[in-house]
């Protein structure tokens, strides 16, 4: 504590007001704990301000513009004009509505809000710096602390985000004009979502990916329809390349990429990723563009907290290891959300926040990740939950698998989006649903039914016997369960 400084006290100090931190603070307030929530920038964190919500707003708006201009088959002839500045203003309005709502909810639940940056002074004290020079600082003594400082975009060598043509995802979501051309580095879910947005707005998009395919980490049959649709939008792909540098040209920039194996010195990562396309990548690649978006992943924000002063340990990547109650190695200090490790999902952080608050309040709460869904908002969307077939079989399950293509769905056909399928993986003996993968229209919404099924221990018979409204996309879930049982009505049982 600084000499002359009088520290305030709190039961729970929450550092970071993203979807993990503000949920933890609100839940702790509901449990009658005295809570102080520190945020350096804006309530809602990356998710509400610079990630999930802004990107989904622009995905919706760009998709609407694209569909309106490509619906001749339905008898609709239109040539939409896009004003990106106005679109971004609309997106910002959505964000403002949600972030102000978070602030009101925190106050309504008795949470004390502090603006500033927190650093640990010792294992029971944090120093809060309020803004810039002259804004002052104060100390807060806490019984418990919850670290929820999130993550930030990874920067790669020679691509500094302070250079105007180089964008991270946050900067890409704030552009006020549509670039004529864009190179996207990274074909993960952030890269693919934003590549789709700009392609639909009329940008010539090229994607560079070090690995062999789009959406690493997802099964090939889920990624395939996404890549197919991206190519139909005119997006070009170069697999097996690693972006190495960029330089200015008279009319834009030139991005240089090296064959991934050469750029990585034949590392294990690039070697594992070798594919036919990757192995053919032998010569450097040069791509002209107006801007370059780097979307190669996110890193935990754990180096600004002086964690060592509190005795909190991190792993070699900077994540804070926790147990199933979100505790760190220091019993009264918890870590939740992105800073606590993969998967970096807002709803995972929110659940960890609730558990941390309940454990601090003395309730018998713990985190169960078996029914943790994930969604990718590409076109078509992807939704997953639980185990894949290969994961289930590796764990020793004999599996029963059911599949239903959206091309057999009357509702999907009437939306004009019938690529993809619903796949359900179940235990062949007991019928319990172990996991599901969906690629297709509204996959991000449909996956919730199967997450609930896993959580409740439902069987294939339970889902198949549940009457689904017709005509809906949700019928596809019922049909996939029937297919696994061998009595599907609208597909052949094989």
C-alpha positions as CSV (number, residue, x, y, z in Angstrom):
1,X,0.0,0.0,0.0
2,X,1.2,3.5,-0.8
3,X,2.1,5.6,2.3
4,X,-0.8,7.8,3.2
5,X,-3.2,5.7,1.1
6,X,-6.3,4.4,2.9
7,X,-7.4,1.1,1.4
8,X,-11.0,0.2,0.8
9,X,-12.1,-3.4,1.5
10,X,-14.3,-5.8,-0.3
11,X,-15.4,-9.5,-0.1
12,X,-14.8,-10.1,-3.8
13,X,-12.6,-8.1,-6.2
14,X,-13.4,-9.0,-9.8
15,X,-10.8,-7.8,-12.3
16,X,-12.3,-7.4,-15.8
17,X,-15.9,-6.8,-16.8
18,X,-16.2,-9.1,-19.8
19,X,-18.8,-11.9,-20.1
20,X,-16.9,-13.8,-17.4
21,X,-16.2,-11.0,-15.0
22,X,-19.5,-9.1,-15.0
23,X,-21.4,-12.4,-14.7
24,X,-19.3,-13.4,-11.7
25,X,-19.8,-9.9,-10.1
26,X,-23.6,-10.0,-10.6
27,X,-23.9,-13.6,-9.3
28,X,-21.7,-12.7,-6.2
29,X,-24.0,-9.7,-5.6
30,X,-27.0,-11.9,-5.8
31,X,-25.4,-14.1,-3.1
32,X,-25.1,-11.0,-0.8
33,X,-21.4,-10.7,-1.1
34,X,-19.8,-7.2,-1.2
35,X,-18.4,-7.0,-4.7
36,X,-16.0,-4.6,-6.4
37,X,-15.7,-4.8,-10.2
38,X,-12.7,-3.2,-11.9
39,X,-12.7,-2.4,-15.7
40,X,-10.2,-0.4,-17.6
41,X,-12.2,0.2,-20.7
42,X,-15.8,-0.7,-21.3
43,X,-18.4,-3.0,-19.6
44,X,-18.9,-6.1,-21.6
45,X,-15.3,-6.6,-22.5
46,X,-14.1,-7.9,-25.9
47,X,-17.2,-9.9,-26.5
48,X,-19.7,-7.1,-26.4
49,X,-17.5,-4.3,-27.6
50,X,-15.0,-5.7,-30.1
51,X,-15.8,-9.4,-30.7
52,X,-18.9,-11.5,-30.6
53,X,-21.6,-8.9,-30.8
54,X,-20.0,-6.5,-33.3
55,X,-19.0,-9.3,-35.6
56,X,-22.4,-11.0,-35.5
57,X,-24.1,-7.6,-36.3
58,X,-21.9,-7.2,-39.4
59,X,-22.4,-10.8,-40.4
60,X,-26.1,-10.3,-40.3
61,X,-26.0,-7.0,-42.1
62,X,-23.6,-8.1,-44.8
63,X,-25.6,-11.3,-45.3
64,X,-28.8,-9.4,-45.7
65,X,-27.2,-7.2,-48.4
66,X,-25.8,-10.3,-50.1
67,X,-29.0,-12.2,-50.1
68,X,-31.0,-9.3,-51.4
69,X,-28.7,-9.0,-54.3
70,X,-28.6,-12.7,-55.0
71,X,-32.3,-13.8,-54.8
72,X,-33.2,-13.8,-58.5
73,X,-34.2,-17.5,-58.2
74,X,-36.9,-16.4,-55.8
75,X,-38.1,-13.6,-58.2
76,X,-36.4,-10.9,-56.2
77,X,-34.3,-8.4,-58.3
78,X,-32.3,-5.9,-56.3
79,X,-28.9,-4.2,-56.4
80,X,-28.3,-3.1,-52.7
81,X,-25.9,-0.3,-52.0
82,X,-23.9,-0.6,-48.8
83,X,-22.9,2.3,-46.6
84,X,-20.4,0.7,-44.3
85,X,-20.1,3.8,-42.1
86,X,-23.9,3.7,-41.4
87,X,-23.7,-0.1,-40.9
88,X,-20.9,0.4,-38.3
89,X,-23.0,3.1,-36.6
90,X,-25.9,0.7,-36.3
91,X,-23.6,-2.0,-35.0
92,X,-22.2,0.5,-32.4
93,X,-25.8,1.3,-31.3
94,X,-26.4,-2.4,-30.6
95,X,-23.2,-2.5,-28.6
96,X,-24.0,0.6,-26.7
97,X,-27.4,-0.7,-25.7
98,X,-25.9,-4.0,-24.4
99,X,-23.0,-2.4,-22.5
100,X,-25.2,0.1,-20.8
101,X,-27.5,-2.8,-19.9
102,X,-24.5,-4.6,-18.3
103,X,-23.6,-1.5,-16.2
104,X,-27.3,-1.1,-15.0
105,X,-27.5,-4.8,-14.1
106,X,-24.2,-4.6,-12.1
107,X,-25.5,-1.6,-10.2
108,X,-28.9,-3.2,-9.6
109,X,-27.2,-6.1,-8.0
110,X,-25.1,-3.9,-5.6
111,X,-21.8,-4.2,-7.5
112,X,-19.3,-1.4,-6.8
113,X,-17.9,-0.3,-10.1
114,X,-14.3,1.0,-10.5
115,X,-12.7,2.3,-13.6
116,X,-9.0,1.5,-13.9
117,X,-6.3,-1.1,-14.2
118,X,-5.6,-3.5,-11.4
119,X,-2.3,-5.0,-10.3
120,X,-1.7,-7.3,-7.3
121,X,0.4,-5.8,-4.5
122,X,0.2,-9.0,-2.5
123,X,-2.2,-11.9,-2.1
124,X,-4.9,-9.8,-0.4
125,X,-4.3,-6.3,-1.9
126,X,-4.6,-4.8,-5.4
127,X,-3.6,-1.4,-6.6
128,X,-6.1,0.3,-9.0
129,X,-4.8,2.9,-11.3
130,X,-7.5,5.2,-12.6
131,X,-6.9,6.1,-16.2
132,X,-3.9,8.3,-17.3
133,X,-1.6,10.7,-15.5
134,X,-3.2,12.7,-12.7
135,X,-6.2,10.4,-12.5
136,X,-5.0,8.9,-9.2
137,X,-5.0,5.4,-7.8
138,X,-6.2,3.5,-4.8
139,X,-5.7,0.2,-3.0
140,X,-8.4,-2.4,-2.5
141,X,-8.1,-5.2,0.1
142,X,-10.0,-8.3,-0.8
143,X,-11.0,-11.6,0.8
144,X,-11.3,-13.2,-2.6
145,X,-10.3,-12.1,-6.1
146,X,-11.5,-13.3,-9.5
147,X,-9.2,-12.6,-12.5
148,X,-11.2,-12.2,-15.7
149,X,-8.9,-10.1,-17.9
150,X,-9.6,-12.0,-21.1
151,X,-7.4,-12.2,-24.1
152,X,-6.0,-10.1,-27.0
153,X,-5.2,-10.7,-30.6
154,X,-1.9,-12.3,-31.3
155,X,0.5,-10.2,-33.3
156,X,2.9,-11.9,-35.7
157,X,6.4,-10.6,-36.7
158,X,6.5,-7.8,-39.2
159,X,2.7,-7.2,-38.9
160,X,2.3,-4.5,-36.2
161,X,-1.3,-3.5,-35.6
162,X,-0.2,0.1,-35.2
163,X,0.6,0.1,-38.9
164,X,-2.5,1.4,-40.7
165,X,-2.9,-1.2,-43.5
166,X,-2.5,-4.0,-40.9
167,X,-5.7,-4.9,-39.0
168,X,-6.7,-7.1,-36.1
169,X,-10.3,-8.3,-35.8
170,X,-11.2,-5.3,-33.6
171,X,-9.9,-2.8,-36.1
172,X,-11.5,-4.7,-39.0
173,X,-14.9,-4.3,-37.3
174,X,-14.5,-0.5,-37.0
175,X,-13.7,0.3,-40.7
176,X,-15.8,3.1,-42.2
177,X,-15.3,2.1,-45.8
178,X,-15.2,-1.2,-47.6
179,X,-11.7,-2.1,-48.8
180,X,-11.3,-3.1,-52.4
181,X,-9.1,-6.0,-51.6
182,X,-8.1,-7.8,-48.4
183,X,-5.6,-10.5,-47.5
184,X,-6.7,-12.5,-44.4
185,X,-4.0,-14.3,-42.5
186,X,-5.5,-17.3,-40.8
187,X,-8.5,-19.5,-41.7
188,X,-9.7,-20.1,-38.2
189,X,-13.2,-19.1,-37.2
190,X,-12.4,-15.4,-36.8
191,X,-10.6,-15.2,-40.1
192,X,-13.4,-17.2,-41.9
193,X,-16.2,-15.2,-40.4
194,X,-14.6,-11.8,-41.3
195,X,-13.5,-13.1,-44.8
196,X,-17.2,-13.8,-45.4
197,X,-18.4,-10.4,-44.2
198,X,-16.0,-8.5,-46.5
199,X,-16.6,-10.8,-49.5
200,X,-20.3,-10.2,-49.2
201,X,-19.7,-6.4,-49.1
202,X,-17.8,-6.6,-52.4
203,X,-14.2,-6.9,-51.3
204,X,-11.8,-9.2,-53.1
205,X,-10.7,-11.5,-50.3
206,X,-7.7,-13.9,-50.3
207,X,-7.0,-16.1,-47.3
208,X,-3.5,-17.4,-46.3
209,X,-3.5,-20.4,-44.0
210,X,-0.4,-22.2,-42.7
211,X,-2.3,-25.5,-42.2
212,X,-4.0,-27.7,-44.7
213,X,-7.6,-26.5,-44.6
214,X,-10.1,-24.0,-43.2
215,X,-11.3,-24.2,-39.6
216,X,-8.5,-26.2,-38.0
217,X,-9.9,-28.2,-35.0
218,X,-13.2,-28.9,-36.7
219,X,-13.9,-32.2,-38.5
220,X,-13.4,-32.1,-42.3
221,X,-17.0,-32.8,-43.1
222,X,-18.0,-29.7,-41.1
223,X,-15.4,-27.5,-42.7
224,X,-16.1,-28.7,-46.2
225,X,-19.4,-26.8,-46.8
226,X,-17.9,-23.7,-45.4
227,X,-15.0,-23.7,-47.8
228,X,-17.3,-24.5,-50.7
229,X,-19.5,-21.6,-49.9
230,X,-16.5,-19.3,-49.4
231,X,-15.2,-20.2,-52.8
232,X,-18.6,-19.5,-54.3
233,X,-18.3,-16.0,-52.8
234,X,-15.1,-15.6,-54.7
235,X,-12.7,-16.0,-51.7
236,X,-9.3,-17.4,-52.8
237,X,-7.3,-19.7,-50.6
238,X,-3.6,-20.4,-50.3
239,X,-2.8,-23.3,-47.9
240,X,0.6,-24.2,-46.5
241,X,1.8,-20.6,-46.4
242,X,2.9,-18.4,-43.5
243,X,2.7,-14.6,-43.9
244,X,6.3,-13.2,-43.5
245,X,6.2,-9.4,-44.4
246,X,4.4,-6.7,-46.2
247,X,5.5,-3.5,-47.9
248,X,3.9,-0.5,-49.5
249,X,3.2,-0.3,-53.3
250,X,2.1,2.7,-55.3
251,X,-1.6,1.6,-55.2
252,X,-1.7,-0.5,-51.9
253,X,0.4,-3.0,-50.2
254,X,2.0,-6.3,-51.1
255,X,1.9,-9.2,-48.7
256,X,4.6,-11.8,-48.9
257,X,4.1,-15.4,-47.6
258,X,6.6,-18.2,-47.4
259,X,5.9,-21.9,-47.6
260,X,4.9,-22.8,-44.0
261,X,7.5,-25.6,-43.6
262,X,10.3,-23.3,-44.7
263,X,9.1,-20.4,-42.7
264,X,8.7,-22.6,-39.6
265,X,12.0,-24.3,-40.1
266,X,10.2,-27.7,-40.6
267,X,8.7,-27.4,-37.2
268,X,6.4,-30.1,-35.8
269,X,3.4,-27.9,-36.2
270,X,3.9,-27.4,-39.9
271,X,5.0,-31.0,-40.4
272,X,1.8,-32.3,-38.9
273,X,-0.2,-30.0,-41.1
274,X,1.4,-31.2,-44.3
275,X,-1.1,-31.9,-47.0
276,X,-1.2,-32.2,-50.8
277,X,-1.8,-28.5,-51.1
278,X,0.7,-27.6,-48.4
279,X,3.4,-29.8,-49.8
280,X,3.0,-28.1,-53.2
281,X,3.7,-24.7,-51.6
282,X,7.4,-24.4,-52.4
283,X,7.8,-20.8,-53.7
284,X,7.1,-17.5,-51.9
285,X,3.7,-16.0,-52.5
286,X,3.1,-12.3,-53.2
287,X,-0.4,-10.9,-52.9
288,X,-1.4,-7.3,-53.7
289,X,-4.2,-5.8,-51.5
290,X,-5.5,-2.6,-49.9
291,X,-5.3,-4.1,-46.3
292,X,-4.3,-7.2,-44.5
293,X,-6.2,-8.7,-41.6
294,X,-4.2,-10.9,-39.2
295,X,-6.5,-13.5,-37.4
296,X,-4.1,-16.1,-36.1
297,X,-5.6,-16.5,-32.6
298,X,-5.7,-14.8,-29.2
299,X,-3.4,-14.8,-26.2
300,X,-4.3,-14.5,-22.5
301,X,-4.0,-11.1,-20.9
302,X,-2.1,-12.1,-17.7
303,X,1.1,-10.1,-17.9
304,X,-0.3,-6.8,-16.7
305,X,-1.5,-8.0,-13.2
306,X,1.8,-8.6,-11.3
307,X,0.4,-12.1,-10.5
308,X,3.7,-13.1,-8.9
309,X,3.0,-10.6,-6.1
310,X,0.0,-12.6,-5.2
311,X,1.7,-16.0,-5.8
312,X,-0.5,-16.9,-8.7
313,X,1.1,-19.2,-11.3
314,X,0.7,-19.2,-15.1
315,X,1.6,-21.9,-17.6
316,X,4.2,-21.5,-20.4
317,X,1.6,-19.8,-22.6
318,X,0.5,-17.3,-20.0
319,X,-2.8,-19.0,-19.1
320,X,-3.7,-19.3,-15.4
321,X,-4.4,-23.0,-14.6
322,X,-7.5,-23.6,-12.5
323,X,-9.4,-26.5,-11.0
324,X,-13.1,-27.4,-11.6
325,X,-14.1,-24.7,-9.2
326,X,-12.1,-22.0,-11.0
327,X,-9.5,-21.8,-8.2
328,X,-5.9,-20.9,-9.1
329,X,-3.0,-22.3,-7.1
330,X,-3.8,-19.6,-4.5
331,X,-7.0,-20.9,-2.8
332,X,-8.8,-17.5,-2.5
333,X,-7.9,-16.3,-6.0
334,X,-9.9,-17.5,-8.9
335,X,-9.4,-17.2,-12.7
336,X,-12.2,-17.4,-15.3
337,X,-12.8,-16.9,-19.0
338,X,-10.1,-16.6,-21.7
339,X,-7.3,-16.0,-19.2
340,X,-8.0,-19.4,-17.6
341,X,-7.5,-21.3,-20.9
342,X,-9.2,-23.0,-23.8
343,X,-11.8,-23.0,-25.1
344,X,-12.0,-19.2,-25.4
345,X,-15.7,-18.9,-25.5
346,X,-17.8,-16.2,-23.9
347,X,-20.4,-18.7,-22.5
348,X,-17.6,-20.8,-21.0
349,X,-16.4,-17.7,-19.2
350,X,-19.8,-16.8,-18.0
351,X,-20.4,-20.3,-16.5
352,X,-17.0,-20.2,-14.8
353,X,-17.9,-16.8,-13.4
354,X,-21.1,-18.1,-11.9
355,X,-19.3,-21.1,-10.4
356,X,-16.5,-19.0,-8.9
357,X,-19.0,-16.7,-7.3
358,X,-21.0,-19.6,-5.8
359,X,-17.9,-21.4,-4.5
360,X,-16.8,-18.1,-2.8
361,X,-20.3,-17.9,-1.3
362,X,-19.9,-21.5,0.1
363,X,-22.2,-23.3,-2.3
364,X,-21.3,-26.8,-3.7
365,X,-20.7,-25.6,-7.3
366,X,-18.4,-27.0,-9.9
367,X,-17.8,-26.7,-13.7
368,X,-18.9,-29.5,-16.0
369,X,-17.6,-29.0,-19.6
370,X,-19.2,-32.1,-21.2
371,X,-22.1,-30.2,-22.7
372,X,-20.1,-27.0,-23.7
373,X,-21.3,-25.9,-27.1
374,X,-19.3,-24.0,-29.7
375,X,-20.6,-22.1,-32.7
376,X,-19.0,-20.7,-35.8
377,X,-21.0,-18.0,-37.7
378,X,-19.7,-18.7,-41.1
379,X,-22.0,-19.6,-44.0
380,X,-23.2,-22.2,-43.4
381,X,-23.0,-22.0,-39.6
382,X,-21.4,-24.7,-37.5
383,X,-22.6,-25.8,-34.1
384,X,-21.0,-28.5,-32.0
385,X,-21.4,-30.0,-28.5
386,X,-20.0,-33.0,-26.6
387,X,-18.0,-35.7,-28.3
388,X,-17.3,-36.4,-32.0
389,X,-17.6,-39.9,-33.2
390,X,-13.8,-40.4,-33.2
391,X,-13.5,-38.9,-29.7
392,X,-16.2,-41.2,-28.4
393,X,-14.6,-44.3,-29.9
394,X,-11.2,-43.3,-28.6
395,X,-12.8,-43.2,-25.1
396,X,-14.1,-46.7,-25.6
397,X,-17.7,-46.2,-26.5
398,X,-19.4,-48.3,-29.2
399,X,-21.2,-45.6,-31.1
400,X,-24.5,-45.2,-32.9
401,X,-24.5,-42.4,-35.4
402,X,-27.4,-40.7,-37.1
403,X,-27.3,-38.1,-39.8
404,X,-29.8,-36.0,-41.6
405,X,-29.0,-33.7,-44.6
406,X,-30.7,-30.3,-44.8
407,X,-31.3,-31.0,-48.5
408,X,-34.1,-33.3,-47.2
409,X,-35.6,-30.6,-45.0
410,X,-38.6,-28.8,-46.4
411,X,-37.9,-25.8,-44.2
412,X,-34.3,-25.5,-45.2
413,X,-35.2,-25.6,-48.9
414,X,-37.7,-22.8,-48.3
415,X,-35.0,-20.6,-46.8
416,X,-32.7,-21.2,-49.8
417,X,-30.0,-22.6,-47.5
418,X,-29.9,-26.4,-47.6
419,X,-26.2,-27.2,-47.5
420,X,-25.1,-29.2,-44.5
421,X,-26.4,-31.8,-42.0
422,X,-27.2,-32.7,-38.5
423,X,-25.1,-35.5,-37.0
424,X,-25.8,-37.1,-33.6
425,X,-23.3,-39.4,-31.8
426,X,-24.7,-41.8,-29.1
427,X,-23.7,-44.7,-27.0
428,X,-24.8,-47.8,-29.0
429,X,-25.7,-49.8,-25.9
430,X,-27.7,-47.3,-23.7
431,X,-28.6,-44.8,-26.4
432,X,-27.3,-41.8,-24.4
433,X,-26.4,-38.9,-26.6
434,X,-22.7,-38.2,-26.4
435,X,-22.3,-35.4,-28.9
436,X,-23.6,-33.7,-32.0
437,X,-22.2,-31.7,-34.9
438,X,-24.3,-29.5,-37.1
439,X,-23.3,-27.5,-40.2
440,X,-26.1,-25.7,-41.9
441,X,-28.7,-22.9,-41.5
442,X,-29.2,-21.8,-37.8
443,X,-26.7,-24.4,-36.6
444,X,-25.8,-22.1,-33.7
445,X,-29.4,-22.2,-32.5
446,X,-30.2,-25.8,-33.2
447,X,-27.2,-27.1,-31.3
448,X,-28.9,-26.0,-28.0
449,X,-31.4,-28.8,-28.1
450,X,-28.7,-31.4,-28.2
451,X,-26.7,-29.6,-25.5
452,X,-29.8,-29.9,-23.3
453,X,-30.1,-33.5,-24.3
454,X,-26.6,-34.3,-23.1
455,X,-27.0,-32.3,-19.9
456,X,-30.2,-34.2,-19.1
457,X,-28.8,-37.6,-20.0
458,X,-31.4,-38.0,-22.8
459,X,-31.3,-40.9,-25.2
460,X,-31.9,-41.2,-29.0
461,X,-35.4,-42.5,-28.2
462,X,-36.1,-39.4,-26.1
463,X,-35.2,-37.0,-29.0
464,X,-36.9,-39.1,-31.6
465,X,-40.1,-39.3,-29.6
466,X,-40.2,-35.6,-29.0
467,X,-42.7,-34.1,-31.4
468,X,-41.1,-31.2,-33.4
469,X,-43.2,-28.6,-35.1
470,X,-43.4,-28.8,-38.9
471,X,-42.0,-27.3,-41.0
472,X,-38.9,-26.3,-39.0
473,X,-35.2,-26.8,-39.1
474,X,-35.4,-28.4,-35.7
475,X,-37.2,-31.4,-37.3
476,X,-33.7,-32.3,-38.7
477,X,-32.5,-33.0,-35.1
478,X,-35.4,-35.5,-34.6
479,X,-34.8,-37.0,-38.0
480,X,-31.1,-37.6,-37.2
481,X,-32.0,-39.3,-34.0
482,X,-34.5,-41.5,-35.9
483,X,-31.7,-42.3,-38.4
484,X,-29.4,-43.5,-35.7
485,X,-32.2,-45.8,-34.5
486,X,-32.7,-47.1,-38.0
487,X,-36.3,-45.9,-38.6
488,X,-35.9,-42.5,-40.2
489,X,-38.9,-41.5,-42.3
490,X,-37.5,-38.9,-44.7
491,X,-34.0,-40.4,-45.4
492,X,-32.9,-43.9,-46.3
493,X,-31.7,-46.0,-43.3
494,X,-28.3,-47.5,-44.0
